[in-house]
Amino acid sequence: IEASPERLGLNGSPTSVVKIFAPPVRGGGMVFDSTENKEQAVEDFLNTFLEKEKPLMEELLGGG
C-alpha cells in the first residue's frame, strides 16, 4: 500500500477510545433446571417465554 505510516494501522485510525468498561452484571434471571427432566425444563422455558412475548406478538400482529 502506498500510504504514509501515519495514515495506517492504529496511529492512522480516526477512532479514539476514551474509556473502556465492562457493563454491570445482571442477576436474578430465571433458571430452568434440566438435570432431572429435560422435557419439563424445555416446556417450562417455552411457556414462560411465550407468556412474556404474548403482549408484544399481539401488538405486532394487530390482535391486541
Rosetta constraint file for C-alpha pairs under 8 A:
AtomPair CA 3 CA 7 HARMONIC 6.73 0.50
AtomPair CA 3 CA 8 HARMONIC 7.33 0.50
AtomPair CA 4 CA 8 HARMONIC 7.05 0.50
AtomPair CA 5 CA 9 HARMONIC 7.75 0.50
AtomPair CA 5 CA 11 HARMONIC 7.91 0.50
AtomPair CA 5 CA 12 HARMONIC 7.49 0.50
AtomPair CA 6 CA 11 HARMONIC 5.81 0.50
AtomPair CA 6 CA 12 HARMONIC 5.25 0.50
AtomPair CA 7 CA 11 HARMONIC 6.71 0.50
AtomPair CA 7 CA 12 HARMONIC 3.86 0.50
AtomPair CA 7 CA 13 HARMONIC 7.20 0.50
AtomPair CA 8 CA 12 HARMONIC 4.46 0.50
AtomPair CA 8 CA 13 HARMONIC 6.98 0.50
AtomPair CA 9 CA 13 HARMONIC 6.27 0.50
AtomPair CA 32 CA 41 HARMONIC 5.41 0.50
AtomPair CA 32 CA 42 HARMONIC 7.74 0.50
AtomPair CA 32 CA 44 HARMONIC 7.23 0.50
AtomPair CA 32 CA 45 HARMONIC 6.57 0.50
AtomPair CA 33 CA 37 HARMONIC 7.88 0.50
AtomPair CA 33 CA 38 HARMONIC 7.81 0.50
AtomPair CA 33 CA 41 HARMONIC 6.00 0.50
AtomPair CA 34 CA 38 HARMONIC 4.45 0.50
AtomPair CA 34 CA 39 HARMONIC 7.76 0.50
AtomPair CA 34 CA 40 HARMONIC 7.55 0.50
AtomPair CA 34 CA 41 HARMONIC 5.24 0.50
AtomPair CA 34 CA 42 HARMONIC 7.85 0.50
AtomPair CA 37 CA 41 HARMONIC 6.35 0.50
AtomPair CA 38 CA 42 HARMONIC 6.23 0.50
AtomPair CA 39 CA 43 HARMONIC 6.13 0.50
AtomPair CA 40 CA 44 HARMONIC 5.99 0.50
AtomPair CA 41 CA 45 HARMONIC 6.10 0.50
AtomPair CA 42 CA 46 HARMONIC 6.10 0.50
AtomPair CA 43 CA 47 HARMONIC 6.07 0.50
AtomPair CA 44 CA 48 HARMONIC 6.12 0.50
AtomPair CA 45 CA 49 HARMONIC 5.99 0.50
AtomPair CA 46 CA 50 HARMONIC 5.89 0.50
AtomPair CA 47 CA 51 HARMONIC 6.00 0.50
AtomPair CA 48 CA 52 HARMONIC 6.25 0.50
AtomPair CA 49 CA 53 HARMONIC 6.12 0.50
AtomPair CA 50 CA 54 HARMONIC 5.81 0.50
AtomPair CA 53 CA 57 HARMONIC 6.12 0.50
AtomPair CA 54 CA 58 HARMONIC 6.08 0.50
AtomPair CA 55 CA 59 HARMONIC 6.23 0.50
AtomPair CA 55 CA 64 HARMONIC 7.55 0.50
AtomPair CA 56 CA 60 HARMONIC 6.13 0.50
AtomPair CA 57 CA 61 HARMONIC 5.89 0.50
AtomPair CA 58 CA 62 HARMONIC 5.72 0.50
AtomPair CA 58 CA 63 HARMONIC 4.65 0.50
AtomPair CA 58 CA 64 HARMONIC 4.98 0.50
AtomPair CA 59 CA 63 HARMONIC 6.24 0.50
AtomPair CA 59 CA 64 HARMONIC 5.47 0.50
